[in-house]
């Protein structure tokens, strides 16, 4: 048995073996891209399923954003009344959504 055979059978690993093991994780750009793609696909599927099961709530908010950006309404109360008259649910306009829509209406007034 020569010295090169002894180094292969020993319990110590060479630095190249350690580098190969470490590159199999997210340090490898291909693996990282595939993992990011899989996560993005999974998140997209969850969002799609939720939007499919609750279409009215998203439609109401989308319509509210559209009206606020256009400057068609100048207050959240008028926005809610108009949503209801168009057949949308005004219950989605509360909390942070209400604040966001108020800012959009202010910006629309500033452009006019």
C-alpha positions as a printed NumPy array, in Angstrom:
array([[  0.   ,   0.   ,   0.   ],
       [  1.564,   3.324,  -0.99 ],
       [  1.116,   6.711,   0.678],
       [ -1.638,   7.886,  -1.709],
       [ -3.768,   4.831,  -0.834],
       [ -3.353,   5.51 ,   2.862],
       [ -4.561,   9.101,   2.547],
       [ -7.762,   7.948,   0.828],
       [ -8.607,   5.383,   3.445],
       [ -7.996,   7.688,   6.412],
       [-10.797,   9.42 ,   8.292],
       [ -9.646,  12.933,   7.396],
       [-11.331,  14.617,   4.451],
       [ -9.512,  16.805,   2.014],
       [-10.399,  20.504,   1.63 ],
       [-11.872,  19.829,  -1.812],
       [-14.341,  17.325,  -0.306],
       [-15.49 ,  19.922,   2.22 ],
       [-15.941,  22.541,  -0.509],
       [-18.055,  20.151,  -2.557],
       [-20.285,  19.403,   0.422],
       [-20.786,  23.113,   1.206],
       [-21.633,  23.975,  -2.401],
       [-24.598,  21.602,  -2.45 ],
       [-26.632,  24.011,  -0.291],
       [-27.817,  27.517,  -1.052],
       [-24.246,  28.635,  -1.763],
       [-24.717,  27.182,  -5.228],
       [-26.427,  29.846,  -7.379],
       [-28.4  ,  27.27 ,  -9.375],
       [-29.803,  25.678,  -6.238],
       [-30.613,  29.107,  -4.789],
       [-32.462,  30.143,  -7.969],
       [-34.435,  26.903,  -8.083],
       [-35.333,  27.265,  -4.392],
       [-36.415,  30.893,  -4.879],
       [-38.501,  29.896,  -7.896],
       [-40.189,  27.099,  -5.973],
       [-40.979,  29.414,  -3.068],
       [-42.332,  32.067,  -5.44 ],
       [-44.491,  29.499,  -7.193],
       [-45.877,  28.242,  -3.877],
       [-46.678,  31.76 ,  -2.64 ],
       [-48.321,  32.598,  -5.963],
       [-50.466,  29.464,  -5.763],
       [-51.628,  30.359,  -2.242],
       [-52.491,  33.925,  -3.266],
       [-54.301,  32.687,  -6.378],
       [-56.369,  30.224,  -4.324],
       [-57.257,  32.907,  -1.775],
       [-58.266,  35.409,  -4.438],
       [-60.321,  32.738,  -6.176],
       [-62.214,  31.944,  -2.965],
       [-62.702,  35.629,  -1.967],
       [-63.15 ,  37.506,  -5.244],
       [-65.544,  40.146,  -3.917],
       [-63.19 ,  41.513,  -1.279],
       [-60.371,  42.034,  -3.764],
       [-62.7  ,  43.439,  -6.382],
       [-64.062,  45.964,  -3.866],
       [-60.625,  47.154,  -2.848],
       [-59.389,  47.274,  -6.454],
       [-62.402,  49.39 ,  -7.437],
       [-61.862,  51.65 ,  -4.407],
       [-58.231,  52.224,  -5.392],
       [-59.295,  52.986,  -8.955],
       [-61.857,  55.561,  -7.791],
       [-59.436,  57.149,  -5.293],
       [-56.661,  57.509,  -7.888],
       [-58.997,  58.985, -10.476],
       [-60.205,  61.73 ,  -8.134],
       [-63.825,  60.674,  -8.619],
       [-64.436,  60.916,  -4.866],
       [-62.968,  63.21 ,  -2.246],
       [-63.739,  61.401,   1.01 ],
       [-63.791,  57.854,   2.329],
       [-67.496,  58.17 ,   3.202],
       [-68.377,  59.093,  -0.378],
       [-66.169,  56.293,  -1.614],
       [-67.984,  53.743,   0.551],
       [-71.413,  54.998,  -0.597],
       [-70.355,  54.835,  -4.24 ],
       [-68.929,  51.318,  -3.816],
       [-72.21 ,  50.173,  -2.302],
       [-74.251,  51.803,  -5.09 ],
       [-72.111,  49.946,  -7.66 ],
       [-72.698,  46.621,  -5.903],
       [-69.336,  46.265,  -4.152],
       [-68.767,  45.577,  -0.466],
       [-67.632,  48.676,   1.466],
       [-66.707,  46.598,   4.547],
       [-63.189,  46.119,   3.166],
       [-62.509,  49.857,   3.52 ],
       [-61.275,  50.124,   7.098],
       [-58.036,  50.452,   9.043],
       [-54.905,  50.675,   6.938],
       [-56.892,  50.404,   3.705],
       [-58.846,  53.508,   4.7  ],
       [-55.623,  55.414,   5.403],
       [-54.092,  54.266,   2.113],
       [-57.157,  55.354,   0.144],
       [-57.178,  58.728,   1.923],
       [-53.581,  59.292,   0.806],
       [-54.487,  58.355,  -2.764],
       [-57.387,  60.829,  -2.742],
       [-55.123,  63.586,  -1.396],
       [-52.599,  62.878,  -4.148],
       [-55.33 ,  62.957,  -6.782],
       [-56.534,  66.348,  -5.485],
       [-52.953,  67.632,  -5.622],
       [-52.629,  66.675,  -9.285],
       [-55.863,  68.406, -10.273]])
